Amino acid sequence: MATDAKRLKTEGSDPLQSFLQWCEGVGLKLNNKVITTIRKRTKTLSAICKMPCISHTYRIIGVGTHQTIDMGSVLMVIQLYSFSKVYISNEGTVAEYGMLAKEDIDEGELLFTIPRMALLHQGTTKVLAVLEEGKASLENTSGWVPLLLALMYEYTSPQSHWRPYLSLWSDFTALDHPMFWSKDERDRLLKGTGIPEAVDTDLTNIQKEYKDIVLPFITLHPDLWDPERHTLDLYRSLVAFVMAYSFQEPLDEEDEDEKDPNPPMMVPIADMLNHVSNHNANLEYTPECLKMVSVRSIRKGEEVFNTYGQMANWQLLHMYGFAEPYQSNSNDTADIPMSNVYKAAVQVTRSEAEQRLLVEKWSLLCEMEMVGDKGVFIFGKSGSLTDTEMYTTLKILCMSVEEFEDFRENEGWEEADDDEEKMLQALSNEGLPSLPPLWRHLVHAAARFTLASYGEDMLRDKVLLEDKDGYAKLSSRQRRALQVRYGQKTILHQLLELTKP
């Protein structure tokens, strides 16, 4: 089952054709190939079109003419292209736009190529010089401000080179990230999922960023930006736009520990592909261009899906404004707040001495950066995804007084005793039932506390999902919230079963 649309279908004029013409002008091409060039002298174009070699598998993409003096005929120059195997459409896709296979596609086929000059980022915008000049004042933790300033300018400039591309988003109200929901709606539908807290942080940061960095900068350049037009509301919408549609080029492996991540960029055509975890295409980066390549065979009529990464449903809804059906998202996860593990440990203490020892253990774990006040332990469908932190925490919390003193004296246990493979196996679905009883108890209690934090009962959510008529009556926001929270609850319930006494 395909994902919900991240860009809702809208009524009205379709700017797709002008965008595709713009793509041809900037060298962004679907994988067409010139088969042959035909030159034929004739008096009418229809004569050319009736040539037997012009079949439905080819198309005429250009005609050149040369008037002759003596005969009054024309010399037709016809280039025959093979049809691309893919096309952009707003019909038959899960979102307003998407890419469909025109014919069967084999694994490893090139679908389209994007020259780097067709990318929109701080290095290709018309306001590049101004952004470079003010680089020091635009530094921020996200690294997004230069791109957002470029987008504010290009989106509102009638003469923008990028206008045919940006016109595909004529109305940002179609973006339906939880940041655009009311706080009451977020808290009611998404309680326990972690999204309301993430959105509150986003909105606070966006407002501070606009007030402290963006507004002073655009005020200095009234010839390019106008605070009356380039408002906080527009900035917030563009943040959501970058969240949902931008790409971030990965660093080379040797640079990952030494360089900051590359800034985001907008990638026309590629950003029209929708996402599922079981995707069939992937974007590849080369020095000259970006290439979308099929990673498995795609049948005629199927939608071409890219991947936005290994994203849990709560991340998809938070960042992109949609969610996959919980069963089909193999990357779905549930978070257990670290504070819930501490709460579970407090419950098994029987004396003041044990409580003091627990405080010492937790303080040490904080020093080791294994736990934190707002940290979480992450579980996926196959077990723990934060196995080092979870395993270390459980081991220290369950140590006797003597074991803990020895551990502190030795400044940590020997790695030979607790290698990564051992930790991974212990906290997998296969290993969890075999954990020591106290370890299982802490995981079980923490999962139970986390389940209790949701606003909706798991059984009620299950009934809603299975009632087709009732589910169809839910709003799109209600459906997406339901998929997110029920997927998380399913993982937590599975954890309860695996760790029960």
PERA-V619657 format. One record per backbone hydrogen bond with DSSP energy under -0.5 kcal/mol. CO is the residue of the C=O (numbers start at 0). NH is the residue of the N-H. E is the energy in kcal/mol with one decimal. If there is no record, write none. Layout:
co=[CO | CO]
nh=[NH | NH]
e=[E | E]
This chain:
co=[5 | 6 | 12 | 13 | 14 | 15 | 16 | 17 | 18 | 19 | 20 | 21 | 22 | 23 | 26 | 28 | 29 | 32 | 32 | 35 | 37 | 39 | 39 | 41 | 43 | 44 | 44 | 45 | 47 | 50 | 52 | 54 | 56 | 58 | 58 | 61 | 63 | 65 | 67 | 72 | 73 | 73 | 75 | 75 | 76 | 76 | 77 | 77 | 78 | 78 | 79 | 79 | 80 | 81 | 84 | 84 | 86 | 88 | 97 | 98 | 99 | 100 | 104 | 105 | 108 | 110 | 111 | 112 | 112 | 113 | 114 | 115 | 118 | 119 | 120 | 120 | 124 | 126 | 127 | 128 | 129 | 131 | 133 | 133 | 134 | 135 | 143 | 144 | 145 | 146 | 147 | 148 | 149 | 150 | 151 | 152 | 155 | 156 | 159 | 161 | 161 | 162 | 164 | 165 | 166 | 170 | 171 | 173 | 176 | 177 | 181 | 182 | 183 | 184 | 185 | 189 | 190 | 193 | 194 | 195 | 196 | 197 | 198 | 199 | 200 | 201 | 202 | 203 | 204 | 205 | 206 | 207 | 208 | 208 | 209 | 212 | 213 | 214 | 215 | 216 | 217 | 220 | 220 | 225 | 225 | 228 | 230 | 231 | 232 | 233 | 234 | 235 | 236 | 237 | 238 | 239 | 240 | 241 | 244 | 246 | 248 | 251 | 251 | 252 | 254 | 254 | 264 | 265 | 265 | 266 | 267 | 268 | 269 | 273 | 276 | 279 | 279 | 281 | 283 | 287 | 288 | 289 | 290 | 290 | 291 | 291 | 292 | 293 | 297 | 298 | 301 | 302 | 303 | 303 | 304 | 304 | 305 | 308 | 311 | 312 | 313 | 314 | 315 | 315 | 315 | 316 | 316 | 322 | 324 | 324 | 327 | 328 | 331 | 333 | 334 | 335 | 336 | 336 | 337 | 338 | 339 | 340 | 341 | 342 | 343 | 344 | 345 | 350 | 351 | 352 | 353 | 354 | 355 | 356 | 357 | 358 | 359 | 360 | 361 | 362 | 363 | 364 | 364 | 365 | 371 | 374 | 376 | 377 | 377 | 378 | 379 | 381 | 382 | 385 | 386 | 387 | 388 | 389 | 390 | 391 | 392 | 393 | 395 | 399 | 400 | 401 | 402 | 403 | 404 | 405 | 406 | 407 | 413 | 413 | 414 | 418 | 419 | 420 | 421 | 422 | 424 | 426 | 427 | 428 | 430 | 431 | 435 | 436 | 437 | 438 | 439 | 440 | 441 | 442 | 443 | 444 | 445 | 446 | 447 | 449 | 450 | 456 | 457 | 458 | 459 | 460 | 461 | 462 | 465 | 466 | 467 | 468 | 469 | 470 | 474 | 475 | 476 | 477 | 478 | 479 | 480 | 481 | 482 | 483 | 484 | 485 | 486 | 487 | 488 | 489 | 490 | 491 | 492 | 493 | 494 | 495 | 496]
nh=[7 | 95 | 14 | 16 | 18 | 19 | 20 | 21 | 22 | 23 | 24 | 25 | 27 | 26 | 28 | 112 | 31 | 34 | 81 | 79 | 77 | 41 | 75 | 73 | 47 | 47 | 48 | 49 | 50 | 53 | 54 | 57 | 82 | 60 | 80 | 78 | 76 | 74 | 71 | 67 | 41 | 75 | 39 | 77 | 63 | 78 | 37 | 79 | 60 | 80 | 34 | 35 | 58 | 32 | 101 | 102 | 99 | 97 | 88 | 303 | 86 | 300 | 297 | 108 | 293 | 30 | 291 | 28 | 114 | 289 | 117 | 118 | 120 | 265 | 123 | 124 | 127 | 130 | 131 | 132 | 133 | 134 | 136 | 137 | 137 | 138 | 147 | 148 | 149 | 150 | 151 | 152 | 153 | 154 | 155 | 156 | 157 | 159 | 162 | 164 | 165 | 166 | 167 | 168 | 169 | 173 | 174 | 7 | 179 | 180 | 185 | 186 | 187 | 188 | 189 | 192 | 454 | 197 | 198 | 199 | 200 | 201 | 202 | 203 | 204 | 205 | 206 | 207 | 208 | 209 | 210 | 211 | 212 | 213 | 214 | 216 | 217 | 218 | 219 | 219 | 220 | 223 | 224 | 228 | 229 | 230 | 234 | 235 | 236 | 237 | 238 | 239 | 240 | 241 | 242 | 243 | 244 | 245 | 266 | 264 | 261 | 254 | 255 | 255 | 257 | 258 | 246 | 119 | 267 | 270 | 269 | 271 | 272 | 305 | 278 | 294 | 295 | 292 | 290 | 115 | 285 | 113 | 283 | 292 | 110 | 111 | 281 | 107 | 104 | 301 | 100 | 304 | 98 | 273 | 279 | 280 | 275 | 310 | 315 | 316 | 317 | 318 | 319 | 320 | 321 | 177 | 320 | 3 | 327 | 328 | 329 | 331 | 380 | 378 | 336 | 376 | 339 | 340 | 341 | 342 | 343 | 344 | 345 | 346 | 347 | 347 | 348 | 354 | 355 | 356 | 357 | 358 | 359 | 360 | 361 | 362 | 363 | 364 | 365 | 366 | 367 | 369 | 370 | 368 | 374 | 337 | 335 | 384 | 385 | 333 | 382 | 428 | 379 | 389 | 390 | 391 | 392 | 393 | 394 | 395 | 396 | 397 | 398 | 403 | 404 | 405 | 406 | 407 | 408 | 409 | 411 | 410 | 416 | 417 | 417 | 422 | 423 | 424 | 425 | 426 | 427 | 383 | 431 | 432 | 433 | 434 | 439 | 440 | 441 | 442 | 443 | 444 | 445 | 446 | 447 | 448 | 449 | 450 | 451 | 452 | 453 | 460 | 461 | 462 | 463 | 464 | 465 | 466 | 467 | 470 | 471 | 472 | 473 | 473 | 478 | 479 | 480 | 481 | 482 | 483 | 484 | 485 | 486 | 487 | 488 | 489 | 490 | 491 | 492 | 493 | 494 | 495 | 496 | 497 | 498 | 499 | 499]
e=[-0.5 | -2.6 | -0.6 | -0.5 | -1.8 | -2.5 | -2.2 | -2.0 | -2.3 | -1.8 | -1.8 | -1.6 | -2.7 | -0.9 | -0.8 | -2.1 | -3.1 | -0.5 | -2.7 | -2.8 | -3.1 | -0.5 | -2.9 | -2.9 | -0.8 | -0.5 | -2.1 | -1.3 | -2.0 | -1.7 | -1.3 | -1.8 | -1.1 | -0.6 | -1.4 | -0.7 | -1.0 | -0.7 | -0.8 | -1.7 | -2.8 | -0.8 | -2.4 | -0.6 | -0.8 | -0.5 | -3.2 | -0.6 | -1.5 | -0.6 | -3.1 | -1.1 | -1.1 | -0.6 | -4.0 | -1.0 | -2.6 | -1.7 | -2.6 | -3.2 | -1.8 | -2.7 | -2.4 | -1.5 | -2.5 | -2.0 | -2.3 | -1.2 | -0.5 | -2.4 | -2.1 | -1.4 | -0.7 | -2.9 | -1.8 | -1.4 | -1.4 | -2.3 | -2.6 | -2.2 | -2.0 | -1.2 | -0.8 | -0.8 | -1.0 | -0.8 | -2.4 | -2.6 | -2.2 | -2.6 | -2.4 | -2.0 | -2.9 | -2.8 | -1.0 | -0.8 | -0.6 | -1.6 | -1.5 | -0.6 | -2.9 | -2.3 | -1.5 | -1.8 | -0.6 | -1.6 | -1.5 | -0.6 | -2.4 | -1.2 | -2.5 | -2.7 | -2.1 | -2.6 | -2.4 | -2.1 | -0.8 | -1.6 | -2.8 | -2.3 | -1.9 | -2.2 | -3.0 | -1.9 | -2.4 | -3.0 | -2.2 | -2.1 | -2.7 | -2.6 | -2.4 | -2.9 | -2.1 | -1.9 | -3.3 | -1.4 | -2.8 | -1.9 | -0.9 | -0.7 | -1.0 | -1.9 | -2.3 | -1.8 | -4.0 | -1.5 | -2.4 | -2.8 | -2.1 | -2.4 | -2.0 | -1.9 | -2.1 | -2.6 | -2.6 | -2.4 | -2.4 | -1.8 | -0.5 | -2.1 | -0.6 | -1.8 | -0.8 | -0.9 | -0.9 | -2.6 | -2.9 | -2.2 | -0.6 | -2.0 | -2.1 | -1.7 | -1.3 | -2.2 | -1.3 | -1.9 | -0.9 | -2.6 | -2.7 | -1.5 | -2.3 | -3.0 | -3.5 | -0.6 | -3.2 | -1.0 | -2.3 | -2.2 | -3.0 | -2.2 | -2.5 | -0.6 | -0.5 | -0.6 | -1.4 | -1.5 | -1.1 | -1.8 | -2.2 | -2.5 | -2.2 | -2.9 | -2.5 | -1.0 | -1.0 | -0.6 | -0.8 | -1.4 | -1.2 | -1.0 | -1.3 | -1.6 | -0.6 | -2.6 | -0.6 | -2.9 | -1.5 | -0.9 | -1.9 | -2.4 | -2.0 | -2.1 | -2.4 | -1.5 | -0.7 | -0.8 | -1.3 | -1.9 | -2.4 | -2.2 | -2.2 | -2.0 | -2.1 | -2.4 | -2.7 | -2.3 | -2.0 | -2.2 | -2.1 | -2.2 | -2.2 | -2.6 | -0.9 | -1.3 | -1.0 | -2.4 | -3.1 | -3.3 | -0.9 | -2.5 | -0.8 | -2.0 | -3.3 | -2.7 | -2.8 | -2.3 | -2.2 | -2.5 | -2.5 | -2.3 | -2.5 | -1.6 | -1.4 | -2.4 | -2.2 | -2.4 | -2.2 | -2.5 | -2.3 | -2.1 | -2.4 | -0.8 | -1.3 | -0.8 | -0.5 | -2.1 | -2.8 | -2.3 | -2.3 | -1.7 | -1.3 | -2.5 | -2.5 | -0.5 | -1.5 | -1.7 | -2.4 | -2.3 | -2.2 | -2.1 | -2.9 | -2.9 | -2.3 | -2.3 | -2.0 | -2.5 | -2.0 | -2.4 | -1.8 | -1.3 | -1.2 | -2.0 | -2.3 | -2.3 | -2.1 | -2.3 | -1.8 | -1.3 | -1.1 | -3.1 | -2.1 | -1.0 | -0.5 | -1.2 | -2.4 | -2.3 | -2.5 | -2.1 | -2.3 | -2.1 | -2.7 | -2.4 | -1.7 | -1.9 | -2.5 | -2.4 | -1.5 | -2.2 | -3.0 | -2.1 | -1.8 | -2.0 | -2.0 | -2.0 | -1.3 | -0.5 | -0.6]
